[in-house]
Amino acid sequence: MEYFRPATRPANAGAVPTAAPEGTVLRDAEAGDVPFLRALFGSARPDAQVLASWPAQQRELFLDDQFRFQSMHYRRVYEHADFLIVEREGKPVGRLILDRRPDDWRIVDISLLPQSRGRGLGTALLRAVQREAVSAGAKTVSLSVENANPARALYARLGFVEGEDGGTHLAMAWPAVS
């Protein structure tokens, strides 16, 4: 199973976003990042407490499958998106999947390791995406967030407006104004 292939950005998408916060590097995800991404996936699950009660082997097989399915889905639906690794001090601490279309920049996924959360890095990354979207002439930056995800408050604080409630997930969009 191929999780990553060379970036296939459309001509109008530009390069990897460059406005990363100071001390942070964004780079294309590579096949060698799969173990990190799998661990990150497991650390960001809202059902972690439930899964912790499962036998270790069953839990790991389940998470492996879920990670594989999510990766396949993202690659199929967002084939031109940037699949980026967020690095601090040369070490991966998160990922950002960004689908930059002319009118709407879609944050498909933004995840940080638990020890990197709550320190302003997510805020800085989102603000960088917002600035670049404005510079590129996009009309919105959009995302979908689980209703119970604490990041929902962060998105609202950064000006994302609630849209359609899909039951488990809420659509949010930030109107890019230059």
N, C-alpha and C positions, 0 to 999 in steps of 0.2 A: 504494500500500500504506500503510495507516494503522498506524503503530507505536504511537501513543499516542492515547488518547481521555480525556476527563475521568474522574477517579477515580470508581469506582462501588463505594464501600465499603458493605457491608451495615450496617444500622443498629447492630448490636452491635459493629462493629469499631472505632468511635471515629475520631478524627482521625489525621493523620499522626503517627507516634511522635514524642514530644517530648523524650525523655530522651537526646538526642544529646550526645556529649561536648562539653565547653566549647570554643568556637571552631569548632564544626561545626554546619552547618545541614542538615537533611533537608527536601527539598521534592519535590513531585510532579514526575515526569519529564514533559516537554512535547515536542512535535514538534521544536522547535528544538534539543533535546538529542541528536537522532539522530546527528549527526557525532561528537560526543563519545563516545556509547555505542558506536558502531561502532569507534572507535579503542581504547576500553577493551576491547572484545571481542577485538580482535586482540592486545592486549598481554597478555591473560590466558590465551592458548592454550598448552596443554602441548606442542603440536607445533610451536611457533614456530621451532625450529631446522630442522626438516624443511622447513617452508614457506619459510624464508629462502632455500633452494636453488632454489625455483621461480622462473620468470620473473615479474617484478613484476606485469605485467598479469594473468597467470593466477592468481597468489596473491591479488591484490585482488578479482578476480571471485569466486574461491572463498570468500574471507572475507565478501564482501558477501552471497552466497547463504546461507552458514552463519549469519550474523547475522540475516538475514531469517527463516530457518526457525526459529531459536531464539526470536526475538521473537514470531512467530506461535504457536508452541507454548506459550510462557509465557502469552500473552494468552488462549489458548483454554482451557488447563488451569487457570490461576489467574486467572480473570476478575475476581475481587473483591480480588485482592492489591494491596498498595501498591507501586507502581513508583516508587522514590525515587532522587533524585540526592543524593549526599553532597558537600557543599561545604565548603571551608576557605578563609577569607579571600576569600569571594565567587567562588571558582573551583571548578568541578567536579573532584573527585578520585576519585569512585567511584560505585557504585550499590548499592542494597539493594532486593531484591524480597522482600516479606514478606507471606505469606498468613496473616492472623490469623483463625483459626476458634476457636470457643468453647473446645474442649479442647486443641487443638494449634496452636501458632504455627509455621508452616513458613518457614524461611529458604530461599527458592527460589534466590536468588543473592546473593552478596556479593562485590564485586570492587573493588579499588583500583588506581589507576595505579601502575606500578612505583616511582616516586619517593615514593609515599605508604605503601608497604608497609614492614613491619618497624619502625615508629615508634610502635606502640601504638594506632593509630586503629582497626584491625580489632578488637582486644581490647575497646576502649572501646565500639564499636558493638554488639558481641555482648553485652557486659554490660548495655548499655542495653536491648536487646531482652529479655534475661532478666528484668531488673527489671520492665519493663512487662508481660511475660507473667504474672509472679506477681501483680502488681497487678490484672490483668484476670481472674484466676482460671483461667488456662490450666493444664493438667496437664503439658504438655510443650512444649519448643521442639525442632523436628526439622530435619534437613537431610540432604543427600546430598553426599558428597565423593568425588572421584576418588581411587582407592587411592594413587596416587603424589603427590598434592597435599601440599606441605609444611604447608598449613593444618590438615591432619588432627591434627598435634601440638598446635596451638593449641586446637582444639575439645576435645581430650582434657583439656588443661590447665584448660579452663573447665568441666569436668564433663560434657561430652557423652560418652555411653556408646555403644560400637560395637554395631550391630545386624546386620541381614542384609547379607551381602556379595554384591552382584549381579555380581561378576566384574570390572567396571571401576570401579564405584562402591560405596561403603560407606554404609549408612544409619547415622545417629547421632542420638541424642536426649538432651536434657537434661531430667531430671525437675524440673519447677517445683514447689518447695515453699515455702509462705509461712511 
